[in-house]
């Protein structure tokens, strides 16, 4: 505007008027965008209201169709099932494998187990082969003694060759348990 012959005060007034017009145009387009956005959400609103009405009608119809006798019969069957499950839980015993694994894990201490295998040699005898790494000879001997104390009829077979090293001992133990 410096090329015009208008005084400075009038140039400032024209700049203010241009800025005001730009702001008005911006607000006009913003209001148009809001109206279009609201207009595009209106069909979704109508759809959700209609879906809610349909579901409420279905719930009301279901409540009318279900009578008290069917609810009582269902509750009676559930009670009988609970009684049956409670009586069966007394007969179900955990597997000796899971009990043995839990006992071995509980007594392993600082020893790292790398392999574990189970074998039934007779109907009342189970052999568990353990392999792993013990940090020291004392840890390995302590693990063997803890395995001996797991059950009354346990025989732990640790080869003497496993005790030749002082640290980082690779071992293989066979535990025989009479059930």
C-alpha positions in Angstrom: 0.0 0.0 0.0 3.0 2.3 0.1 2.5 3.0 -3.6 -0.9 4.7 -3.0 -1.4 8.3 -2.2 -3.6 7.5 0.8 -2.6 8.9 4.2 -1.2 6.4 6.7 -4.3 6.3 8.9 -6.5 5.4 6.0 -4.1 2.7 4.9 -4.3 1.2 8.4 -8.1 1.3 8.2 -8.1 -0.5 4.9 -5.7 -3.2 6.2 -8.0 -3.7 9.2 -11.0 -4.0 7.0 -9.3 -6.6 4.8 -8.3 -8.6 7.8 -11.9 -8.4 9.1 -13.2 -9.6 5.7 -10.7 -12.5 5.7 -11.9 -13.5 9.2 -15.5 -13.3 8.2 -14.9 -15.6 5.1 -12.9 -18.0 7.4 -15.8 -18.2 9.9 -18.3 -18.6 7.1 -16.4 -21.7 5.7 -16.0 -23.0 9.3 -19.7 -22.8 9.9 -20.4 -24.5 6.6 -18.0 -27.4 7.6 -19.8 -27.7 11.0 -23.2 -27.8 9.3 -22.0 -30.5 6.8 -20.5 -32.5 9.7 -23.7 -32.4 11.7 -25.7 -33.3 8.6 -23.6 -36.3 7.9 -24.0 -37.6 11.5 -27.7 -37.2 11.5 -28.4 -40.5 9.5 -26.2 -42.5 12.0 -28.2 -41.0 14.9 -31.5 -42.0 13.3 -30.1 -45.5 12.7 -28.9 -45.9 16.3 -32.3 -44.7 17.7 -34.2 -47.2 15.5 -31.8 -50.0 16.5 -32.3 -49.2 20.2 -36.1 -49.4 19.8 -35.9 -52.7 18.0 -33.7 -54.2 20.7 -35.9 -52.9 23.5 -38.9 -54.5 21.8 -37.1 -57.8 21.5 -36.2 -57.7 25.2 -39.8 -56.9 26.1 -41.0 -59.8 23.9 -38.5 -62.2 25.5 -39.6 -61.2 29.0 -43.2 -61.9 28.0 -42.4 -65.3 26.5 -40.3 -66.6 29.4 -42.5 -67.9 32.2 -41.6 -68.6 35.8 -41.8 -72.4 35.4 -39.0 -72.5 32.8 -36.8 -70.4 35.0 -37.4 -72.6 38.0 -36.7 -75.7 35.9 -33.4 -74.2 34.7 -32.4 -73.3 38.2 -33.2 -76.8 39.4 -31.1 -78.3 36.6 -28.2 -76.0 37.5 -28.5 -77.0 41.1 -28.4 -80.7 40.2 -25.3 -80.1 38.0 -23.6 -78.3 40.8 -24.3 -81.2 43.1 -22.9 -83.7 40.5 -19.8 -81.6 39.9 -19.2 -81.4 43.7 -19.5 -85.1 44.1 -17.2 -85.8 41.2 -14.5 -83.6 42.5 -14.0 -85.9 45.4 -13.2 -88.8 43.0 -10.9 -86.9 40.7 -7.3 -86.9 41.9 -4.4 -85.0 40.3 -2.0 -86.9 38.1 1.1 -88.2 39.9 3.1 -86.6 37.1 1.9 -83.1 38.0 2.5 -83.8 41.7 6.0 -85.0 41.0 6.8 -82.0 38.8 5.5 -79.7 41.5 7.6 -81.5 44.2 10.8 -81.4 42.1 10.3 -77.7 41.2 9.8 -76.8 44.9 13.0 -78.4 46.0 15.3 -77.6 43.1 16.9 -74.5 44.8 19.9 -73.1 42.9 20.0 -76.0 40.5 19.0 -75.5 36.9 17.0 -78.3 35.3 17.4 -78.8 31.6 15.5 -82.1 31.0 12.8 -84.1 32.8 11.3 -87.4 31.7 8.8 -89.8 33.4 8.5 -93.5 33.0 6.2 -96.1 34.6 8.3 -99.2 35.1 5.6 -101.1 37.0 2.0 -100.3 38.0 3.2 -98.9 41.3 6.7 -97.6 40.4 7.6 -94.4 38.6 11.0 -93.3 37.4 11.9 -89.7 36.9 15.1 -88.8 35.0 16.4 -85.3 35.7 19.2 -83.5 33.9 20.6 -80.1 34.6 23.4 -77.9 35.8 24.4 -77.3 39.4 26.5 -74.2 40.3 28.5 -76.1 42.9 29.0 -79.6 44.2 27.4 -78.6 47.5 24.3 -77.4 45.7 24.1 -80.7 43.9 24.4 -82.7 47.1 21.8 -80.5 48.8 19.4 -81.0 45.8 19.9 -84.8 46.1 19.1 -84.7 49.8 16.0 -82.6 49.2 14.8 -85.1 46.6 15.2 -87.9 49.1 12.9 -86.0 51.5 10.2 -85.5 48.9 8.3 -88.7 49.7 8.8 -91.8 51.9 9.5 -94.3 49.2 12.0 -92.4 47.0 15.4 -93.7 45.9 17.7 -91.1 44.3 20.5 -92.3 42.1 23.3 -89.7 41.6 26.4 -91.1 39.8 29.7 -90.4 41.5 31.1 -89.1 38.2 28.8 -86.1 38.5 30.8 -85.0 41.7 34.2 -84.8 40.0 33.9 -81.1 39.2 33.7 -78.3 41.7 31.5 -75.8 39.7 29.1 -75.8 36.8 28.4 -79.5 37.1 26.3 -81.2 34.4 24.4 -84.0 36.1 21.8 -86.7 35.5 19.8 -88.0 38.4 17.3 -90.9 38.3 14.6 -90.8 41.0 12.6 -94.0 41.6 9.3 -93.5 43.5 7.1 -96.3 44.7 3.5 -95.2 44.6 
